[in-house]
Amino acid sequence: MKILLIGPLPRRTTSPTEPIGGARVTFAEAVRELDMRGFDLDIINTGRPRPNLSRWKILIYELLTFARVVWGVLRKAWRSDLVFLHMSAYSALAAASTIWAVCRILRRPLALRSFGDSLYFTYRRYGPARRWLMDRTCLRSSLVYIERQALRDFSGRDNFRWLANTRDIMPPQSGETGGQDRDKVRRLIFMGQLRMEKGLAEALEACRSLPEGSHLQVFGPCMPNTDLSLFKGHPRATYGGVLEPEDVPRVLSEHDLLLFLSYMGSEGTPGVIIEAFQCGVPVVATSIGGVPEMVEHEESGLLVEPRSVPELKAAIERLINDPALYRRLRQGARERGEFFRSGRHFDRLAEELRGLARK
């Protein structure tokens, strides 16, 4: 069975103009998992550098990319049994609707997968005219996969399915991470693209009052609005640069607590939280998007309100002063991490895709 896969593959770069984000990691995992299950894959890579150009030149650049992708679908879809589009909020209307129309013309089934909470976030933000267009094009795809389990957001649509964001990382052996005392919270970590809307400023402010011997380490690529001056003179935080993907399990395992403090409205089920869970690292996270579906409050982590520095400080202090609670959260994190391993989720996806193509 041949599938035409469309999505952003990561490039081997740590350039600030082209950071590797969750969408690229998630799509690369889908390519690997479907290949392991015997599908013949043809790929249109929508990943591209982010040029430092003026606004109108960026618009031209995006239009050329859009034309390249659509032309690729026209050339390749007729030789495939199924087209599988992985999309973000920015491609929700123009690209997805156009690819849906091409698949209708070529009589090929289209499966659609939305990264994060982008589909619902985009649909909710659009006006009546754009919603009408989405309802009659891309949302009528044969199958539509979303990360959040809240299918009620699109109630009455029998083509919608839940597909978890998954990871499969193996933590190093305890001896390889120094055998640290994991009953205590001393080493905190913030990892991801350093967008200010990811809560970087709030994390640094809350950690100023960490007790002696505690420290926050921040990793991730800088973005256009990143303010590294926030680290200057900070008593309890340092910036560690960009991690190579193969170093992520080791670095996570060397820390005691992950901070995920985004207040972006389109957050789905962030991969960094899953990776931390699989390393036995609990999380303090903002209650936003799909995060409360994956972080069980007081079972695998603590949830706080977005942008609330006092609430964040209280959550960190609570874990520092309550070893029994921290041990319980560590155990819950491990169990939750196992739930998000890819095996059974992609087994079900493969079965549904085969059934769709046969139908």
N, C-alpha and C positions, 0 to 999 in steps of 0.2 A: 504494500500500500504506500503510495507516494503522497507526501504532504508538502505543500508550499508554505513554509513558515516565514512570517514577516515580523521583524522586531529588531531591537537594538543590541547587537553583540558588543561586549566590552573590547576596547583596544588596550594594548599594553602600554599605558602611559599614566603618569601621575601629574600631568600638566594641570595647572589651575584652570586652564581654559577647557579642559576635557576630563573632568573627574569621573571616576567609575562610580555610578550610583546604583541604587537598589534595582531599578528597572533593567539595567544591563545584566546584573548578576542573576536576576530572576529569569530573564530570557535565556541566558547561557545555560542555566540549570535545566530549563525545559528542553533545549536542544539536546543536551547530554542524556536526559532521562528518556526521551522519545527515541533517540538513536539506540539506546540500550535495549529497548523493547521491540526492535526490529523494523522500525519504520524507515522508508527511503525518504530522506529529507532534502529538499531544495530550499535555500535560504535567501531571502532578500534582507540585507542588513540595513536598518534605518539609522544605526548609530553613526554619528558624524562629529567632527570637531565643532566647537563653538567659537566661530571667528570673532575677533575684536573689531567689529565694523560699525558703521553708523546704522541708524534704525532702518532706513530705506534699503541699504545694501543687505542687511540681515533679512528683510522681507524677500528680496530677490533670491537670496541664498536658500531660504526656506521653500519658496515656490519651485526652484530648480530641484531641490530634494524631493518635494512632493511629486513632481513630474517624473523623476527617475523611478520612484517607487511604483507609481501607477503604471508606467511603461513596463516595468519588470513583471507586474501582475498580468498585464495583457499578453506578454510573451510566454509566461511560464504556467499560468493557471490552467490552461487547456490540457497540459500534459500531466496534471496532478489530479488525484482523487478527491482532494480536500484542500481548502485554503484555511490557514490558521493565523489570524492577525492578533498580535500582542500590542496593545495600544496604551497611551497615556492620555491625560486630559486634553493635551494640545492637539492630538490627532482625532479626538472623539467625533467631531462633526465632518470636517472636510475629507480627510483621508479615509476614515472608516465608511462613511456614506458612499464615497466614490468606489472603494473596493467592493462594497456590497453590490453596487450596480453592475460592476464588471463581472462579478461572480454570477449574478442573475443572467446576464447576457450569455455567458459561457456555460451556464447550467452546471455550476460547481457549488457544492455546499460550502458555507463560510462559518467557521467557528471564531468567536471573538473573545479575547481575554483582556480584562482591564487591570492595569497595575494599580496597587493601592486602593484608595477610595475614589479614584479619579472619575470613573464613569458617573457615579451618583453625584459627586461634587459638581461636575460639569453640567449634568442634566438639571440639577437644582438651580444652578446659577443662570442658565439660559432663559431667554424669554419664550413666550408661547410659539413664535414662528420656528425657532430653532428646535424646540422640543418636538414640535409637529414633524419636522424633517427627520429627527433622530428616531422617532416612533415608527416612521414609515420606511426607514432604510436600515441602518446598522443594528438597531435594537430588534429587528426582525430576523437577524441572523439565525441559522439553524440551532446553534448553541451559543450562549453568552455566559462566560465565566467571570465571577467577581470574587474578590478576596474576603470581603466581609460576609459573615453568616446571616446578616440582617436582610434576607431576601424580601422581607416585607416592604423594603424601600421600593421594590418593583413588583408589588403584589399583582397577581393575575397573569403573570407572564410565565408560561410553562416551559419556555426555552432557556430560562435562567438556571444556572447551577453555581454551587459554591466550590471553589478550588482554593485550597489553602496556599499561602506563601510558605514555601518549605526550604529547609537547609539540611545538609548532611555533613557536618564537620565533626571531627573526632578530637576531643581535648587531649593534650599530652598527659602522660602518666604523672602522678603527683610528685614524684621525685624530680621530674624535669622542670618543675616550676618552683623549686626551692623548698617544698614541703611546708608552706606557710600555714600559720594557725588560722583556719577558716572559720573559727567561732567569733572572730573579731572583724569589724569593718574598719579598715585602715586605708586601703588602696581603692580609690574610686576612679572610674573611667568614663569618659565622654567620647564617643566614636561615631563619625559620620561626616558628611559634607558640612563645612562650617558656615552654613547659612545662619544669619542671626535669628531667623524665624524658627530655627531648630532649638532655641532656648540657650544658646551659648552664654549670653550675658547673665541670664538668671542663674545658670550653673556656677559661674565664677563668683557672682555676688553671694550666693548661699554658702559657698565653700570657704569664704574668707574667715569664718568663725570655726572652722574645723579644729578639733583639739590637736595638741602637739603630737607629732608622729603620723598624722593623717595627711593624705595628699590626693589631689585630683590631677590625673593625666589626661590630656586632650589629644586625640588623633583625628586626622582627616584633612582633605584638600581644602585650601582656601577658596572662597567664592568672591565675586565682585564686591559684596557688601560686608565681607569679614573684617572685623576690627581687631587686629592682633595687638593693638596698644592696650587692650584690656588685661593682657598678661603682664604688662610692665609693672614690676614691683609687687606682684601678687604674692602673698605670703604662703599660699597653700596650693598653687596650681602652676603647671607648666605645659607648654605646647610641644608635643613629640613628633610633629610632622605627619607624613603619610605612610601608612602601613602597606606592605605588600600583602596580597591575599593569603599567601601561605603562612604569614606570620600572625594572622588574626587569632587562630585558636590558642596559640601560646600566650599572646599578650592578654587576651581575655582571661585565660586561666590564672594569670599572675595577679589579677585584681579581684576585689571582693564584691564590688557593687557597680552596676551600670546605671548611668543617668541618661534617660531619654526624655527630653523636655520640649519636644516640638509643639508649636501651636499652629502648624499648617493645617488648613481645613481638609486637605485631600489625603491625610495619612490613612493607610490601610492597616496591614499587619507587618510592621517593619522587620526586615530580615535581621538587623543587628540585635534585636531582642531575642529572636529565635537562636541566633548564634551564641549569645550570652547564656541562655537557658541550657543549651546543649553542653556548655562548659561548666554548668553548675553555678552560674553567677546570677543572682536575683537582680531585680531592677526597681528603681523608682522612676515612674513614668507618668506623663500627663494623661489625663482622662480625655482623649480626643480621638475621633475617627474610629478605627477598628481596634485600637489598643486595649480597651476594656474587655474585648472578646478574647484576647490572648493572655493578658496579665490578670490573673485572679487575685483581687485585692486581699492581702494578708495571707495568701497561699503561695504565690510565686513571686510576689512583689508588692509594692505599695503604689497606689494611684494618688496623684495630686492634681489640683486645678492648674490649668495652663497659666504661666507667667506669675504665679504666686510664690514669691521668694520666701515669705514666712512659712508657708505650708511645706515647701521643699526642705527648708532648714529643719523643721520639726520632724519630717519623715526620716531624714538622715540621722539626726540625733537619736531618734527612737531606735533605729537599728544599731547604732553605736553602743547604746546603753542597754540593749536587750538581746544578749547572745542566744537565748532560747528561741525568740522570734526569728532571728537571723538563720539559725539552723533549720527551722521549719521552712523558711522561704527558700533556702538552698535546695532542700529536698523537693519542694514543689516545683522549683525551676527545672531541675533535672527531669522530672516526670513530664512537665509541659514541653520541654525540649524534645523528648522522644515522640510526643504526639505530632510534632511538626516535621518529623523526618519524611522524606519524599516517597518512600516505597508504596504504601497503600494508596496514597493520594494520586500518584501517577499511574498506578495499576488501574484505578477506576477511570482516570482520564483516557488512558489508552483504549479501554473497553468501549467507552462512549464514542470516541473518535472512529473506531473501526465500525461500530454500529451505524454511525451517521453516514459513513462512506458507502456501506452496503445498502443502506436505505435509499 
